[in-house]
């Protein structure tokens, strides 16, 4: 079984910072593209940032210059450093990973989400 687990959410004041982590575990042969999504109350889930296995990154316009996605392939972990947080960043943040198992199955796996609340 393969899963990803997020951590690091919480309450932060506007202008503050948080670092999210997402660790993958299980029957993993290859951990390919990874991404962070978020879903604010009453809104659709949106893509925040992506990172390939080789480290190429892409960001939503709303977070460019404030958020940084990175990964540690040895630890099978992806991070999202969030700086200059705004109230509109308040959302449940989800980790997404594309995985190849030892049985050659190609899976897209979602975490359970971690809540980020930006409020004074």
Kinemage of the C-alpha trace (Angstrom):
@kinemage 1
@onewidth
@group {chain A} dominant
@subgroup {mainchain}
@vectorlist {calphas} color= white
{ca unk a 1} P 0.000 0.000 0.000
{ca unk a 2} L 1.170 3.496 -0.835
{ca unk a 3} L 0.255 6.673 0.985
{ca unk a 4} L 1.325 10.286 1.457
{ca unk a 5} L 0.913 12.146 4.726
{ca unk a 6} L 1.004 15.934 5.105
{ca unk a 7} L 2.072 17.879 8.169
{ca unk a 8} L 2.915 21.425 9.177
{ca unk a 9} L -0.386 23.256 8.868
{ca unk a 10} L -1.695 25.620 11.496
{ca unk a 11} L -2.699 29.150 12.369
{ca unk a 12} L -0.429 32.010 11.334
{ca unk a 13} L -0.774 35.778 11.214
{ca unk a 14} L -0.778 37.662 7.907
{ca unk a 15} L 2.787 38.145 6.726
{ca unk a 16} L 3.954 35.051 8.547
{ca unk a 17} L 5.459 31.801 7.294
{ca unk a 18} L 4.721 28.088 7.437
{ca unk a 19} L 6.452 25.034 6.050
{ca unk a 20} L 4.382 22.061 4.942
{ca unk a 21} L 5.823 18.588 4.545
{ca unk a 22} L 4.500 15.531 2.726
{ca unk a 23} L 6.105 12.138 3.197
{ca unk a 24} L 5.425 9.195 0.909
{ca unk a 25} L 5.680 5.620 2.116
{ca unk a 26} L 4.909 2.089 1.049
{ca unk a 27} L 5.577 -0.003 -2.027
{ca unk a 28} L 7.358 2.711 -4.030
{ca unk a 29} L 9.726 2.000 -6.899
{ca unk a 30} L 9.744 5.529 -8.262
{ca unk a 31} L 8.353 8.791 -6.879
{ca unk a 32} L 7.731 11.016 -9.891
{ca unk a 33} L 5.949 14.367 -10.111
{ca unk a 34} L 4.707 15.765 -6.809
{ca unk a 35} L 2.436 18.708 -6.201
{ca unk a 36} L 0.572 20.787 -3.658
{ca unk a 37} L -3.063 21.713 -4.143
{ca unk a 38} L -5.375 23.692 -1.915
{ca unk a 39} L -9.094 24.089 -1.410
{ca unk a 40} L -10.560 27.116 0.304
{ca unk a 41} L -14.056 27.026 1.849
{ca unk a 42} L -16.688 27.135 -0.854
{ca unk a 43} L -14.137 26.982 -3.675
{ca unk a 44} L -12.773 24.343 -6.010
{ca unk a 45} L -9.452 22.657 -5.403
{ca unk a 46} L -6.639 24.510 -7.173
{ca unk a 47} L -3.066 23.720 -8.076
{ca unk a 48} L -0.490 25.602 -6.001
{ca unk a 49} L 2.877 24.215 -7.119
{ca unk a 50} L 4.454 21.230 -8.825
{ca unk a 51} L 7.922 19.691 -8.853
{ca unk a 52} L 9.288 16.979 -11.112
{ca unk a 53} L 11.598 14.202 -10.019
{ca unk a 54} L 14.474 16.221 -11.451
{ca unk a 55} L 13.490 19.330 -9.533
{ca unk a 56} L 11.752 21.462 -12.166
{ca unk a 57} L 9.133 23.625 -10.476
{ca unk a 58} L 5.978 25.449 -11.490
{ca unk a 59} L 3.738 27.772 -9.471
{ca unk a 60} L 0.290 29.284 -9.579
{ca unk a 61} L 0.453 33.013 -10.280
{ca unk a 62} L -1.135 33.733 -6.898
{ca unk a 63} L 1.832 32.270 -4.987
{ca unk a 64} L 4.795 33.090 -7.225
{ca unk a 65} L 7.542 34.834 -5.292
{ca unk a 66} L 6.040 33.819 -1.938
{ca unk a 67} L 5.964 30.002 -1.960
{ca unk a 68} L 8.774 27.552 -2.710
{ca unk a 69} L 8.303 23.861 -3.443
{ca unk a 70} L 11.211 21.486 -2.925
{ca unk a 71} L 11.813 17.777 -2.441
{ca unk a 72} L 14.207 15.333 -0.854
{ca unk a 73} L 14.141 12.195 -2.999
{ca unk a 74} L 16.089 10.148 -0.451
{ca unk a 75} L 13.442 10.901 2.179
{ca unk a 76} L 10.570 10.620 -0.320
{ca unk a 77} L 9.357 13.977 0.955
{ca unk a 78} L 8.118 17.171 -0.677
{ca unk a 79} L 7.994 20.532 1.079
{ca unk a 80} L 6.111 23.782 0.592
{ca unk a 81} L 7.706 26.842 2.166
{ca unk a 82} L 5.053 29.546 2.407
{ca unk a 83} L 6.153 33.114 3.150
{ca unk a 84} L 4.300 36.421 3.249
{ca unk a 85} L 1.072 34.576 3.902
{ca unk a 86} L -2.221 36.318 3.204
{ca unk a 87} L -5.739 35.644 4.524
{ca unk a 88} L -6.680 34.389 1.050
{ca unk a 89} L -4.119 31.582 1.445
{ca unk a 90} L -6.420 30.039 4.059
{ca unk a 91} L -7.303 26.560 2.785
{ca unk a 92} L -6.850 22.852 3.262
{ca unk a 93} L -3.595 22.015 1.502
{ca unk a 94} L -3.273 18.609 -0.160
{ca unk a 95} L -0.224 16.697 -1.314
{ca unk a 96} L -0.385 14.809 -4.616
{ca unk a 97} L 2.155 12.272 -5.813
{ca unk a 98} L 2.552 10.199 -8.952
{ca unk a 99} L 4.112 6.873 -8.030
{ca unk a 100} L 5.290 3.712 -9.727
{ca unk a 101} L 5.137 0.659 -7.483
{ca unk a 102} L 7.413 -2.360 -7.455
{ca unk a 103} L 4.579 -4.157 -9.210
{ca unk a 104} L 4.797 -1.561 -12.031
{ca unk a 105} L 1.445 -0.004 -11.149
{ca unk a 106} L 1.191 3.718 -11.843
{ca unk a 107} L -0.734 5.482 -9.111
{ca unk a 108} L -1.854 9.008 -8.316
{ca unk a 109} L -2.025 9.340 -4.546
{ca unk a 110} L -3.590 12.100 -2.436
{ca unk a 111} L -2.981 12.965 1.187
{ca unk a 112} L -5.682 13.710 3.720
{ca unk a 113} L -4.918 17.427 3.747
{ca unk a 114} L -3.584 19.876 6.301
{ca unk a 115} L -5.357 23.100 7.217
{ca unk a 116} L -3.580 26.435 6.879
{ca unk a 117} L -5.362 29.392 8.468
{ca unk a 118} L -4.036 32.910 7.990
{ca unk a 119} L -5.704 35.298 10.396
{ca unk a 120} L -4.918 37.980 12.918
